[in-house]
Amino acid sequence: GTRIIYDRKFLLDCRSSP
Amino acid sequence: QEIVSPEDYIKHPLQNRWALWFFKNDKSKTWQANLRLISKFDTVEDFWALYNHIQLSSNLMSGCDYCLFKDGIEPMWEDERNKRGGRWLITLSKQQRRADLDRFWLETLLCLVGEAFDDHSDDVCGAVVNVRAKGDKISIWTTDFENKDAIVHIGQVYKDRLGVPPKVIIGYQSHTDTATKSGSTTKNKFVV
């Protein structure tokens, strides 16, 4: 199957979003 | 009428559900009684909600650990998924608590929840940070010390993500060797 991969920039950007 | 994109209200699912554990060294209790499950999460947003809510590792008392493991794997050598495994170990100097500990631990968490090791991420069981007066440690635990390809790939990516200089060597040790060591150091099965 497909793996759900997130790079560090995406993850860090999610931190500041409400 | 305002159109709301699903991006704005659907949380981003993770490949795995993760459990964060906390260990506090209370010598009047057994090792297992000192280990507590804090919370589980399976989305990016819930990861940050938890991370933002807890103390940084550098603020913990000496003797405490955080452990982040895949749901269903207990953060101990005895677990079925750990007992033939081992760990990539990062040992920090006392000076590195201020400079690197929190940064390295967050990077470790991002590697795990983001599945940074591609298909070799299946070999990952979890990660541990040990806060200790004599020097802190961070490790990524994998499931089988004989899976050389997976272990070496994980080690190379991890070292790169932490920004460890090429001339600095990090080692992978089996839990069996760590448990049965006689001196203060455990022999490395692999290095990168």
N, CA and C atoms of all chains as a GROMACS GRO file, in nm:
protein
  630
    1GLY      N    1   0.083  -0.120   0.000
    1GLY     CA    2   0.000   0.000   0.000
    1GLY      C    3   0.087   0.125   0.000
    2THR      N    4   0.023   0.240   0.005
    2THR     CA    5   0.100   0.364   0.008
    2THR      C    6   0.127   0.404   0.152
    3ARG      N    7   0.241   0.464   0.172
    3ARG     CA    8   0.280   0.508   0.306
    3ARG      C    9   0.256   0.658   0.316
    4ILE      N   10   0.204   0.700   0.430
    4ILE     CA   11   0.180   0.842   0.452
    4ILE      C   12   0.308   0.902   0.509
    5ILE      N   13   0.378   0.978   0.425
    5ILE     CA   14   0.507   1.038   0.464
    5ILE      C   15   0.491   1.190   0.472
    6TYR      N   16   0.542   1.249   0.578
    6TYR     CA   17   0.544   1.396   0.590
    6TYR      C   18   0.688   1.440   0.612
    7ASP      N   19   0.732   1.539   0.533
    7ASP     CA   20   0.867   1.589   0.558
    7ASP      C   21   0.864   1.688   0.675
    8ARG      N   22   0.985   1.722   0.723
    8ARG     CA   23   0.992   1.803   0.845
    8ARG      C   24   0.930   1.941   0.827
    9LYS      N   25   0.945   2.000   0.707
    9LYS     CA   26   0.889   2.133   0.684
    9LYS      C   27   0.736   2.129   0.697
   10PHE      N   28   0.674   2.028   0.635
   10PHE     CA   29   0.528   2.017   0.644
   10PHE      C   30   0.485   2.003   0.790
   11LEU      N   31   0.553   1.915   0.862
   11LEU     CA   32   0.515   1.893   1.002
   11LEU      C   33   0.532   2.021   1.084
   12LEU      N   34   0.643   2.091   1.063
   12LEU     CA   35   0.668   2.214   1.139
   12LEU      C   36   0.567   2.323   1.101
   13ASP      N   37   0.529   2.330   0.973
   13ASP     CA   38   0.429   2.428   0.931
   13ASP      C   39   0.294   2.401   0.998
   14CYS      N   40   0.264   2.274   1.020
   14CYS     CA   41   0.136   2.239   1.085
   14CYS      C   42   0.132   2.286   1.230
   15ARG      N   43   0.249   2.304   1.290
   15ARG     CA   44   0.252   2.342   1.431
   15ARG      C   45   0.192   2.480   1.454
   16SER      N   46   0.218   2.570   1.362
   16SER     CA   47   0.173   2.707   1.385
   16SER      C   48   0.032   2.733   1.334
   17SER      N   49  -0.022   2.640   1.253
   17SER     CA   50  -0.157   2.664   1.202
   17SER      C   51  -0.259   2.641   1.314
   18PRO      N   52  -0.371   2.715   1.310
   18PRO     CA   53  -0.467   2.706   1.420
   18PRO      C   54  -0.536   2.569   1.429
   19GLN      N   55  -2.104   3.347  -0.003
   19GLN     CA   56  -2.080   3.221   0.069
   19GLN      C   57  -1.933   3.182   0.062
   20GLU      N   58  -1.880   3.149   0.177
   20GLU     CA   59  -1.738   3.114   0.182
   20GLU      C   60  -1.722   2.964   0.160
   21ILE      N   61  -1.628   2.930   0.072
   21ILE     CA   62  -1.602   2.788   0.048
   21ILE      C   63  -1.486   2.743   0.135
   22VAL      N   64  -1.511   2.642   0.215
   22VAL     CA   65  -1.409   2.592   0.307
   22VAL      C   66  -1.348   2.465   0.249
   23SER      N   67  -1.216   2.467   0.236
   23SER     CA   68  -1.147   2.350   0.183
   23SER      C   69  -1.135   2.242   0.292
   24PRO      N   70  -1.144   2.115   0.251
   24PRO     CA   71  -1.123   2.008   0.350
   24PRO      C   72  -0.990   2.022   0.423
   25GLU      N   73  -0.890   2.083   0.357
   25GLU     CA   74  -0.761   2.107   0.421
   25GLU      C   75  -0.777   2.183   0.553
   26ASP      N   76  -0.884   2.264   0.561
   26ASP     CA   77  -0.902   2.350   0.677
   26ASP      C   78  -0.967   2.280   0.796
   27TYR      N   79  -1.027   2.165   0.773
   27TYR     CA   80  -1.094   2.102   0.888
   27TYR      C   81  -1.064   1.954   0.906
   28ILE      N   82  -1.000   1.892   0.809
   28ILE     CA   83  -0.966   1.750   0.827
   28ILE      C   84  -0.824   1.740   0.881
   29LYS      N   85  -0.808   1.669   0.989
   29LYS     CA   86  -0.675   1.648   1.044
   29LYS      C   87  -0.594   1.557   0.952
   30HIS      N   88  -0.463   1.574   0.956
   30HIS     CA   89  -0.376   1.495   0.868
   30HIS      C   90  -0.341   1.362   0.935
   31PRO      N   91  -0.386   1.252   0.877
   31PRO     CA   92  -0.363   1.121   0.941
   31PRO      C   93  -0.216   1.080   0.932
   32LEU      N   94  -0.169   1.014   1.035
   32LEU     CA   95  -0.034   0.955   1.033
   32LEU      C   96  -0.043   0.811   0.985
   33GLN      N   97   0.068   0.760   0.937
   33GLN     CA   98   0.075   0.619   0.896
   33GLN      C   99   0.047   0.526   1.015
   34ASN      N  100   0.096   0.567   1.132
   34ASN     CA  101   0.082   0.485   1.252
   34ASN      C  102   0.015   0.563   1.364
   35ARG      N  103  -0.048   0.490   1.456
   35ARG     CA  104  -0.087   0.550   1.584
   35ARG      C  105   0.031   0.533   1.678
   36TRP      N  106   0.060   0.641   1.754
   36TRP     CA  107   0.176   0.642   1.843
   36TRP      C  108   0.133   0.663   1.987
   37ALA      N  109   0.210   0.608   2.079
   37ALA     CA  110   0.185   0.625   2.222
   37ALA      C  111   0.306   0.692   2.286
   38LEU      N  112   0.282   0.799   2.362
   38LEU     CA  113   0.389   0.865   2.436
   38LEU      C  114   0.386   0.819   2.581
   39TRP      N  115   0.500   0.773   2.628
   39TRP     CA  116   0.515   0.724   2.764
   39TRP      C  117   0.610   0.815   2.841
   40PHE      N  118   0.592   0.815   2.974
   40PHE     CA  119   0.679   0.893   3.061
   40PHE      C  120   0.730   0.802   3.172
   41PHE      N  121   0.860   0.808   3.195
   41PHE     CA  122   0.920   0.730   3.303
   41PHE      C  123   0.977   0.826   3.405
   42LYS      N  124   0.939   0.806   3.532
   42LYS     CA  125   0.995   0.887   3.640
   42LYS      C  126   1.061   0.795   3.739
   43ASN      N  127   1.186   0.824   3.769
   43ASN     CA  128   1.264   0.735   3.855
   43ASN      C  129   1.228   0.753   4.002
   44ASP      N  130   1.138   0.668   4.051
   44ASP     CA  131   1.101   0.666   4.193
   44ASP      C  132   1.149   0.532   4.248
   45LYS      N  133   1.256   0.538   4.329
   45LYS     CA  134   1.323   0.415   4.370
   45LYS      C  135   1.237   0.330   4.465
   46SER      N  136   1.127   0.389   4.518
   46SER     CA  137   1.039   0.311   4.606
   46SER      C  138   0.943   0.223   4.523
   47LYS      N  139   0.942   0.242   4.392
   47LYS     CA  140   0.850   0.165   4.308
   47LYS      C  141   0.928   0.076   4.212
   48THR      N  142   0.857  -0.021   4.153
   48THR     CA  143   0.920  -0.106   4.052
   48THR      C  144   0.939  -0.027   3.923
   49TRP      N  145   1.028  -0.079   3.836
   49TRP     CA  146   1.053  -0.012   3.709
   49TRP      C  147   0.923   0.006   3.630
   50GLN      N  148   0.842  -0.100   3.626
   50GLN     CA  149   0.718  -0.093   3.547
   50GLN      C  150   0.617   0.005   3.607
   51ALA      N  151   0.617   0.016   3.740
   51ALA     CA  152   0.522   0.109   3.805
   51ALA      C  153   0.562   0.254   3.779
   52ASN      N  154   0.688   0.275   3.745
   52ASN     CA  155   0.735   0.411   3.716
   52ASN      C  156   0.709   0.454   3.572
   53LEU      N  157   0.663   0.360   3.492
   53LEU     CA  158   0.638   0.388   3.350
   53LEU      C  159   0.489   0.415   3.328
   54ARG      N  160   0.456   0.533   3.278
   54ARG     CA  161   0.316   0.570   3.259
   54ARG      C  162   0.289   0.609   3.114
   55LEU      N  163   0.175   0.562   3.063
   55LEU     CA  164   0.130   0.606   2.932
   55LEU      C  165   0.070   0.746   2.945
   56ILE      N  166   0.119   0.840   2.866
   56ILE     CA  167   0.064   0.976   2.871
   56ILE      C  168  -0.057   0.985   2.779
   57SER      N  169  -0.037   0.953   2.650
   57SER     CA  170  -0.145   0.970   2.552
   57SER      C  171  -0.108   0.903   2.421
   58LYS      N  172  -0.211   0.879   2.339
   58LYS     CA  173  -0.189   0.826   2.204
   58LYS      C  174  -0.242   0.927   2.102
   59PHE      N  175  -0.187   0.922   1.982
   59PHE     CA  176  -0.235   1.012   1.876
   59PHE      C  177  -0.210   0.946   1.741
   60ASP      N  178  -0.287   0.987   1.641
   60ASP     CA  179  -0.266   0.934   1.506
   60ASP      C  180  -0.288   1.039   1.397
   61THR      N  181  -0.277   1.168   1.436
   61THR     CA  182  -0.280   1.275   1.336
   61THR      C  183  -0.168   1.375   1.368
   62VAL      N  184  -0.131   1.452   1.265
   62VAL     CA  185  -0.027   1.554   1.283
   62VAL      C  186  -0.072   1.656   1.387
   63GLU      N  187  -0.197   1.696   1.379
   63GLU     CA  188  -0.248   1.799   1.470
   63GLU      C  189  -0.249   1.751   1.615
   64ASP      N  190  -0.287   1.626   1.635
   64ASP     CA  191  -0.290   1.574   1.772
   64ASP      C  192  -0.150   1.551   1.826
   65PHE      N  193  -0.054   1.522   1.736
   65PHE     CA  194   0.086   1.515   1.780
   65PHE      C  195   0.129   1.650   1.837
   66TRP      N  196   0.101   1.758   1.763
   66TRP     CA  197   0.145   1.890   1.810
   66TRP      C  198   0.069   1.933   1.936
   67ALA      N  199  -0.060   1.897   1.944
   67ALA     CA  200  -0.136   1.932   2.064
   67ALA      C  201  -0.071   1.871   2.187
   68LEU      N  202  -0.025   1.747   2.172
   68LEU     CA  203   0.041   1.680   2.284
   68LEU      C  204   0.180   1.741   2.309
   69TYR      N  205   0.258   1.755   2.203
   69TYR     CA  206   0.394   1.805   2.218
   69TYR      C  207   0.395   1.945   2.281
   70ASN      N  208   0.303   2.030   2.237
   70ASN     CA  209   0.298   2.168   2.289
   70ASN      C  210   0.256   2.173   2.436
   71HIS      N  211   0.196   2.065   2.483
   71HIS     CA  212   0.137   2.062   2.617
   71HIS      C  213   0.235   2.010   2.723
   72ILE      N  214   0.337   1.936   2.680
   72ILE     CA  215   0.424   1.871   2.778
   72ILE      C  216   0.556   1.946   2.794
   73GLN      N  217   0.626   1.912   2.901
   73GLN     CA  218   0.756   1.974   2.929
   73GLN      C  219   0.860   1.934   2.824
   74LEU      N  220   0.950   2.025   2.795
   74LEU     CA  221   1.067   1.989   2.715
   74LEU      C  222   1.153   1.891   2.795
   75SER      N  223   1.224   1.806   2.723
   75SER     CA  224   1.311   1.709   2.790
   75SER      C  225   1.411   1.778   2.883
   76SER      N  226   1.462   1.893   2.840
   76SER     CA  227   1.565   1.962   2.919
   76SER      C  228   1.510   2.015   3.052
   77ASN      N  229   1.377   2.019   3.067
   77ASN     CA  230   1.317   2.064   3.193
   77ASN      C  231   1.284   1.947   3.287
   78LEU      N  232   1.302   1.824   3.239
   78LEU     CA  233   1.269   1.708   3.323
   78LEU      C  234   1.376   1.688   3.430
   79MET      N  235   1.334   1.623   3.539
   79MET     CA  236   1.431   1.586   3.641
   79MET      C  237   1.519   1.473   3.590
   80SER      N  238   1.641   1.470   3.642
   80SER     CA  239   1.731   1.363   3.605
   80SER      C  240   1.670   1.228   3.644
   81GLY      N  241   1.685   1.130   3.556
   81GLY     CA  242   1.625   0.998   3.580
   81GLY      C  243   1.496   0.977   3.506
   82CYS      N  244   1.444   1.084   3.441
   82CYS     CA  245   1.318   1.071   3.366
   82CYS      C  246   1.345   1.036   3.220
   83ASP      N  247   1.246   0.970   3.158
   83ASP     CA  248   1.251   0.939   3.015
   83ASP      C  249   1.118   0.977   2.951
   84TYR      N  250   1.123   1.014   2.824
   84TYR     CA  251   1.006   1.006   2.736
   84TYR      C  252   1.032   0.891   2.640
   85CYS      N  253   0.925   0.817   2.608
   85CYS     CA  254   0.933   0.711   2.508
   85CYS      C  255   0.817   0.731   2.411
   86LEU      N  256   0.845   0.733   2.283
   86LEU     CA  257   0.738   0.735   2.182
   86LEU      C  258   0.745   0.604   2.106
   87PHE      N  259   0.642   0.523   2.117
   87PHE     CA  260   0.640   0.393   2.051
   87PHE      C  261   0.512   0.374   1.971
   88LYS      N  262   0.521   0.291   1.868
   88LYS     CA  263   0.401   0.256   1.793
   88LYS      C  264   0.301   0.190   1.887
   89ASP      N  265   0.175   0.220   1.865
   89ASP     CA  266   0.069   0.164   1.948
   89ASP      C  267   0.079   0.012   1.946
   90GLY      N  268   0.079  -0.047   2.064
   90GLY     CA  269   0.087  -0.193   2.074
   90GLY      C  270   0.225  -0.244   2.108
   91ILE      N  271   0.326  -0.155   2.104
   91ILE     CA  272   0.462  -0.194   2.142
   91ILE      C  273   0.496  -0.125   2.274
   92GLU      N  274   0.527  -0.202   2.377
   92GLU     CA  275   0.564  -0.141   2.504
   92GLU      C  276   0.712  -0.100   2.501
   93PRO      N  277   0.746   0.012   2.564
   93PRO     CA  278   0.883   0.064   2.556
   93PRO      C  279   0.980  -0.010   2.648
   94MET      N  280   0.993  -0.139   2.623
   94MET     CA  281   1.085  -0.220   2.704
   94MET      C  282   1.141  -0.333   2.618
   95TRP      N  283   1.260  -0.381   2.658
   95TRP     CA  284   1.328  -0.486   2.581
   95TRP      C  285   1.241  -0.610   2.566
   96GLU      N  286   1.160  -0.640   2.668
   96GLU     CA  287   1.088  -0.766   2.673
   96GLU      C  288   0.976  -0.775   2.568
   97ASP      N  289   0.930  -0.662   2.516
   97ASP     CA  290   0.821  -0.667   2.420
   97ASP      C  291   0.860  -0.753   2.300
   98GLU      N  292   0.763  -0.828   2.248
   98GLU     CA  293   0.785  -0.919   2.135
   98GLU      C  294   0.853  -0.850   2.017
   99ARG      N  295   0.817  -0.722   1.993
   99ARG     CA  296   0.872  -0.649   1.879
   99ARG      C  297   1.009  -0.588   1.910
  100ASN      N  298   1.048  -0.588   2.036
  100ASN     CA  299   1.179  -0.531   2.073
  100ASN      C  300   1.285  -0.634   2.106
  101LYS      N  301   1.244  -0.753   2.146
  101LYS     CA  302   1.340  -0.843   2.211
  101LYS      C  303   1.452  -0.892   2.119
  102ARG      N  304   1.429  -0.891   1.989
  102ARG     CA  305   1.537  -0.924   1.896
  102ARG      C  306   1.596  -0.798   1.831
  103GLY      N  307   1.560  -0.683   1.887
  103GLY     CA  308   1.598  -0.556   1.824
  103GLY      C  309   1.717  -0.488   1.890
  104GLY      N  310   1.727  -0.362   1.858
  104GLY     CA  311   1.837  -0.281   1.912
  104GLY      C  312   1.808  -0.135   1.889
  105ARG      N  313   1.912  -0.053   1.907
  105ARG     CA  314   1.890   0.092   1.898
  105ARG      C  315   2.009   0.164   1.839
  106TRP      N  316   1.976   0.269   1.762
  106TRP     CA  317   2.075   0.370   1.727
  106TRP      C  318   2.085   0.465   1.846
  107LEU      N  319   2.205   0.480   1.899
  107LEU     CA  320   2.220   0.555   2.023
  107LEU      C  321   2.296   0.685   2.000
  108ILE      N  322   2.235   0.794   2.045
  108ILE     CA  323   2.301   0.925   2.044
  108ILE      C  324   2.332   0.960   2.189
  109THR      N  325   2.460   0.972   2.221
  109THR     CA  326   2.497   1.012   2.357
  109THR      C  327   2.536   1.159   2.355
  110LEU      N  328   2.483   1.232   2.449
  110LEU     CA  329   2.507   1.376   2.453
  110LEU      C  330   2.597   1.411   2.571
  111SER      N  331   2.682   1.508   2.548
  111SER     CA  332   2.763   1.558   2.658
  111SER      C  333   2.676   1.646   2.747
  112LYS      N  334   2.725   1.678   2.866
  112LYS     CA  335   2.647   1.763   2.957
  112LYS      C  336   2.615   1.898   2.894
  113GLN      N  337   2.712   1.949   2.816
  113GLN     CA  338   2.692   2.079   2.752
  113GLN      C  339   2.581   2.074   2.646
  114GLN      N  340   2.561   1.955   2.589
  114GLN     CA  341   2.462   1.943   2.480
  114GLN      C  342   2.317   1.949   2.529
  115ARG      N  343   2.296   1.937   2.662
  115ARG     CA  344   2.156   1.947   2.709
  115ARG      C  345   2.099   2.083   2.671
  116ARG      N  346   2.179   2.186   2.690
  116ARG     CA  347   2.130   2.319   2.658
  116ARG      C  348   2.123   2.342   2.507
  117ALA      N  349   2.222   2.292   2.436
  117ALA     CA  350   2.234   2.325   2.294
  117ALA      C  351   2.153   2.232   2.204
  118ASP      N  352   2.147   2.104   2.237
  118ASP     CA  353   2.098   2.006   2.140
  118ASP      C  354   1.984   1.916   2.185
  119LEU      N  355   1.968   1.894   2.315
  119LEU     CA  356   1.876   1.788   2.359
  119LEU      C  357   1.734   1.805   2.304
  120ASP      N  358   1.674   1.921   2.325
  120ASP     CA  359   1.535   1.940   2.282
  120ASP      C  360   1.523   1.938   2.129
  121ARG      N  361   1.621   1.996   2.063
  121ARG     CA  362   1.623   1.999   1.916
  121ARG      C  363   1.636   1.858   1.860
  122PHE      N  364   1.727   1.779   1.916
  122PHE     CA  365   1.748   1.640   1.868
  122PHE      C  366   1.623   1.555   1.894
  123TRP      N  367   1.561   1.572   2.012
  123TRP     CA  368   1.444   1.490   2.045
  123TRP      C  369   1.326   1.524   1.953
  124LEU      N  370   1.305   1.655   1.929
  124LEU     CA  371   1.196   1.692   1.838
  124LEU      C  372   1.223   1.636   1.698
  125GLU      N  373   1.348   1.646   1.653
  125GLU     CA  374   1.381   1.593   1.520
  125GLU      C  375   1.356   1.442   1.515
  126THR      N  376   1.387   1.374   1.625
  126THR     CA  377   1.361   1.230   1.634
  126THR      C  378   1.211   1.202   1.621
  127LEU      N  379   1.131   1.280   1.693
  127LEU     CA  380   0.985   1.262   1.686
  127LEU      C  381   0.934   1.285   1.544
  128LEU      N  382   0.986   1.390   1.479
  128LEU     CA  383   0.941   1.422   1.343
  128LEU      C  384   0.979   1.310   1.245
  129CYS      N  385   1.098   1.249   1.266
  129CYS     CA  386   1.139   1.135   1.183
  129CYS      C  387   1.040   1.020   1.199
  130LEU      N  388   0.996   0.996   1.322
  130LEU     CA  389   0.907   0.882   1.346
  130LEU      C  390   0.767   0.907   1.289
  131VAL      N  391   0.704   1.016   1.331
  131VAL     CA  392   0.564   1.036   1.290
  131VAL      C  393   0.554   1.064   1.140
  132GLY      N  394   0.660   1.124   1.081
  132GLY     CA  395   0.659   1.152   0.938
  132GLY      C  396   0.703   1.036   0.852
  133GLU      N  397   0.743   0.924   0.914
  133GLU     CA  398   0.788   0.804   0.841
  133GLU      C  399   0.908   0.838   0.754
  134ALA      N  400   1.010   0.898   0.814
  134ALA     CA  401   1.123   0.951   0.738
  134ALA      C  402   1.212   0.844   0.676
  135PHE      N  403   1.194   0.718   0.718
  135PHE     CA  404   1.285   0.614   0.669
  135PHE      C  405   1.221   0.530   0.558
  136ASP      N  406   1.120   0.588   0.494
  136ASP     CA  407   1.049   0.522   0.384
  136ASP      C  408   1.003   0.383   0.426
  137ASP      N  409   1.022   0.282   0.339
  137ASP     CA  410   0.968   0.150   0.374
  137ASP      C  411   1.042   0.086   0.491
  138HIS      N  412   1.162   0.134   0.519
  138HIS     CA  413   1.233   0.081   0.636
  138HIS      C  414   1.172   0.133   0.767
  139SER      N  415   1.080   0.229   0.755
  139SER     CA  416   1.011   0.277   0.876
  139SER      C  417   0.936   0.165   0.946
  140ASP      N  418   0.901   0.060   0.872
  140ASP     CA  419   0.832  -0.054   0.937
  140ASP      C  420   0.920  -0.120   1.042
  141ASP      N  421   1.052  -0.106   1.029
  141ASP     CA  422   1.142  -0.166   1.128
  141ASP      C  423   1.149  -0.085   1.258
  142VAL      N  424   1.102   0.040   1.251
  142VAL     CA  425   1.110   0.125   1.370
  142VAL      C  426   1.003   0.085   1.471
  143CYS      N  427   1.045   0.070   1.597
  143CYS     CA  428   0.950   0.043   1.707
  143CYS      C  429   0.917   0.171   1.782
  144GLY      N  430   1.018   0.256   1.802
  144GLY     CA  431   0.996   0.378   1.878
  144GLY      C  432   1.126   0.450   1.906
  145ALA      N  433   1.120   0.544   1.998
  145ALA     CA  434   1.238   0.622   2.035
  145ALA      C  435   1.229   0.658   2.182
  146VAL      N  436   1.347   0.680   2.242
  146VAL     CA  437   1.356   0.708   2.385
  146VAL      C  438   1.452   0.824   2.407
  147VAL      N  439   1.416   0.914   2.499
  147VAL     CA  440   1.513   1.010   2.550
  147VAL      C  441   1.530   0.984   2.700
  148ASN      N  442   1.655   0.964   2.740
  148ASN     CA  443   1.689   0.944   2.882
  148ASN      C  444   1.757   1.071   2.932
  149VAL      N  445   1.698   1.135   3.032
  149VAL     CA  446   1.758   1.255   3.090
  149VAL      C  447   1.839   1.211   3.212
  150ARG      N  448   1.970   1.231   3.204
  150ARG     CA  449   2.060   1.180   3.307
  150ARG      C  450   2.166   1.285   3.340
  151ALA      N  451   2.201   1.292   3.469
  151ALA     CA  452   2.301   1.390   3.513
  151ALA      C  453   2.436   1.366   3.446
  152LYS      N  454   2.469   1.239   3.424
  152LYS     CA  455   2.601   1.209   3.367
  152LYS      C  456   2.606   1.228   3.215
  153GLY      N  457   2.492   1.256   3.155
  153GLY     CA  458   2.485   1.275   3.010
  153GLY      C  459   2.357   1.216   2.955
  154ASP      N  460   2.284   1.295   2.875
  154ASP     CA  461   2.156   1.250   2.822
  154ASP      C  462   2.177   1.157   2.702
  155LYS      N  463   2.074   1.076   2.674
  155LYS     CA  464   2.081   0.983   2.560
  155LYS      C  465   1.951   0.989   2.483
  156ILE      N  466   1.962   0.975   2.352
  156ILE     CA  467   1.844   0.962   2.266
  156ILE      C  468   1.867   0.840   2.178
  157SER      N  469   1.764   0.760   2.160
  157SER     CA  470   1.782   0.642   2.076
  157SER      C  471   1.657   0.613   1.994
  158ILE      N  472   1.679   0.554   1.876
  158ILE     CA  473   1.570   0.501   1.794
  158ILE      C  474   1.579   0.350   1.801
  159TRP      N  475   1.470   0.286   1.839
  159TRP     CA  476   1.466   0.140   1.855
  159TRP      C  477   1.410   0.076   1.729
  160THR      N  478   1.477  -0.029   1.684
  160THR     CA  479   1.424  -0.105   1.569
  160THR      C  480   1.402  -0.250   1.611
  161THR      N  481   1.331  -0.323   1.526
  161THR     CA  482   1.275  -0.450   1.570
  161THR      C  483   1.366  -0.571   1.557
  162ASP      N  484   1.468  -0.565   1.468
  162ASP     CA  485   1.547  -0.686   1.446
  162ASP      C  486   1.691  -0.649   1.411
  163PHE      N  487   1.784  -0.684   1.500
  163PHE     CA  488   1.923  -0.642   1.478
  163PHE      C  489   1.990  -0.714   1.361
  164GLU      N  490   1.917  -0.810   1.300
  164GLU     CA  491   1.975  -0.877   1.183
  164GLU      C  492   1.933  -0.809   1.052
  165ASN      N  493   1.839  -0.715   1.058
  165ASN     CA  494   1.793  -0.645   0.937
  165ASN      C  495   1.891  -0.532   0.902
  166LYS      N  496   2.006  -0.572   0.852
  166LYS     CA  497   2.114  -0.475   0.830
  166LYS      C  498   2.073  -0.361   0.736
  167ASP      N  499   2.009  -0.394   0.624
  167ASP     CA  500   1.975  -0.290   0.526
  167ASP      C  501   1.887  -0.182   0.589
  168ALA      N  502   1.785  -0.227   0.661
  168ALA     CA  503   1.693  -0.132   0.725
  168ALA      C  504   1.767  -0.050   0.830
  169ILE      N  505   1.846  -0.116   0.911
  169ILE     CA  506   1.915  -0.047   1.022
  169ILE      C  507   2.012   0.058   0.969
  170VAL      N  508   2.090   0.021   0.868
  170VAL     CA  509   2.189   0.115   0.814
  170VAL      C  510   2.120   0.234   0.747
  171HIS      N  511   2.011   0.206   0.673
  171HIS     CA  512   1.936   0.316   0.610
  171HIS      C  513   1.882   0.411   0.717
  172ILE      N  514   1.821   0.355   0.819
  172ILE     CA  515   1.766   0.437   0.928
  172ILE      C  516   1.876   0.520   0.993
  173GLY      N  517   1.991   0.457   1.018
  173GLY     CA  518   2.102   0.528   1.082
  173GLY      C  519   2.154   0.643   0.997
  174GLN      N  520   2.166   0.619   0.866
  174GLN     CA  521   2.218   0.724   0.778
  174GLN      C  522   2.122   0.843   0.771
  175VAL      N  523   1.994   0.814   0.754
  175VAL     CA  524   1.894   0.922   0.747
  175VAL      C  525   1.889   0.997   0.880
  176TYR      N  526   1.890   0.922   0.989
  176TYR     CA  527   1.879   0.982   1.122
  176TYR      C  528   1.998   1.074   1.151
  177LYS      N  529   2.118   1.026   1.122
  177LYS     CA  530   2.239   1.106   1.144
  177LYS      C  531   2.234   1.235   1.063
  178ASP      N  532   2.186   1.223   0.939
  178ASP     CA  533   2.174   1.340   0.852
  178ASP      C  534   2.071   1.439   0.908
  179ARG      N  535   1.957   1.386   0.951
  179ARG     CA  536   1.850   1.472   1.003
  179ARG      C  537   1.894   1.545   1.130
  180LEU      N  538   1.975   1.480   1.211
  180LEU     CA  539   2.022   1.546   1.334
  180LEU      C  540   2.135   1.645   1.305
  181GLY      N  541   2.191   1.638   1.186
  181GLY     CA  542   2.304   1.725   1.154
  181GLY      C  543   2.432   1.684   1.224
  182VAL      N  544   2.445   1.555   1.254
  182VAL     CA  545   2.568   1.505   1.315
  182VAL      C  546   2.678   1.509   1.208
  183PRO      N  547   2.793   1.570   1.238
  183PRO     CA  548   2.901   1.580   1.137
  183PRO      C  549   2.946   1.441   1.091
  184PRO      N  550   2.983   1.427   0.961
  184PRO     CA  551   3.024   1.296   0.908
  184PRO      C  552   3.134   1.229   0.989
  185LYS      N  553   3.226   1.308   1.046
  185LYS     CA  554   3.339   1.247   1.117
  185LYS      C  555   3.298   1.189   1.253
  186VAL      N  556   3.179   1.227   1.300
  186VAL     CA  557   3.129   1.170   1.427
  186VAL      C  558   3.055   1.040   1.396
  187ILE      N  559   3.094   0.934   1.466
  187ILE     CA  560   3.036   0.802   1.441
  187ILE      C  561   2.924   0.776   1.542
  188ILE      N  562   2.809   0.727   1.491
  188ILE     CA  563   2.706   0.680   1.584
  188ILE      C  564   2.691   0.529   1.569
  189GLY      N  565   2.652   0.464   1.678
  189GLY     CA  566   2.651   0.318   1.680
  189GLY      C  567   2.512   0.259   1.706
  190TYR      N  568   2.495   0.137   1.655
  190TYR     CA  569   2.372   0.059   1.677
  190TYR      C  570   2.408  -0.062   1.762
  191GLN      N  571   2.334  -0.080   1.869
  191GLN     CA  572   2.361  -0.190   1.962
  191GLN      C  573   2.236  -0.273   1.982
  192SER      N  574   2.254  -0.406   1.993
  192SER     CA  575   2.138  -0.491   2.020
  192SER      C  576   2.099  -0.479   2.168
  193HIS      N  577   1.970  -0.493   2.196
  193HIS     CA  578   1.924  -0.485   2.335
  193HIS      C  579   1.985  -0.601   2.416
  194THR      N  580   2.003  -0.716   2.352
  194THR     CA  581   2.064  -0.829   2.422
  194THR      C  582   2.203  -0.792   2.472
  195ASP      N  583   2.282  -0.730   2.385
  195ASP     CA  584   2.417  -0.689   2.425
  195ASP      C  585   2.411  -0.582   2.534
  196THR      N  586   2.316  -0.487   2.522
  196THR     CA  587   2.304  -0.382   2.624
  196THR      C  588   2.266  -0.444   2.759
  197ALA      N  589   2.178  -0.544   2.756
  197ALA     CA  590   2.129  -0.604   2.881
  197ALA      C  591   2.235  -0.690   2.949
  198THR      N  592   2.327  -0.746   2.869
  198THR     CA  593   2.423  -0.841   2.926
  198THR      C  594   2.565  -0.786   2.934
  199LYS      N  595   2.579  -0.655   2.903
  199LYS     CA  596   2.714  -0.597   2.902
  199LYS      C  597   2.777  -0.605   3.040
  200SER      N  598   2.907  -0.617   3.043
  200SER     CA  599   2.975  -0.623   3.172
  200SER      C  600   3.035  -0.488   3.210
  201GLY      N  601   3.085  -0.416   3.113
  201GLY     CA  602   3.144  -0.284   3.142
  201GLY      C  603   3.045  -0.173   3.116
  202SER      N  604   3.096  -0.054   3.092
  202SER     CA  605   3.007   0.061   3.075
  202SER      C  606   2.970   0.083   2.928
  203THR      N  607   3.038   0.014   2.837
  203THR     CA  608   3.006   0.034   2.696
  203THR      C  609   2.959  -0.097   2.631
  204THR      N  610   2.870  -0.083   2.534
  204THR     CA  611   2.817  -0.197   2.460
  204THR      C  612   2.878  -0.195   2.320
  205LYS      N  613   2.912  -0.313   2.270
  205LYS     CA  614   2.975  -0.315   2.137
  205LYS      C  615   2.871  -0.279   2.029
  206ASN      N  616   2.920  -0.209   1.926
  206ASN     CA  617   2.833  -0.169   1.817
  206ASN      C  618   2.819  -0.281   1.716
  207LYS      N  619   2.694  -0.308   1.674
  207LYS     CA  620   2.673  -0.403   1.565
  207LYS      C  621   2.692  -0.333   1.430
  208PHE      N  622   2.651  -0.206   1.426
  208PHE     CA  623   2.667  -0.126   1.305
  208PHE      C  624   2.707   0.015   1.345
  209VAL      N  625   2.776   0.084   1.255
  209VAL     CA  626   2.805   0.227   1.276
  209VAL      C  627   2.780   0.303   1.147
  210VAL      N  628   2.744   0.429   1.160
  210VAL     CA  629   2.735   0.517   1.042
  210VAL      C  630   2.800   0.650   1.078
   0.00000   0.00000   0.00000
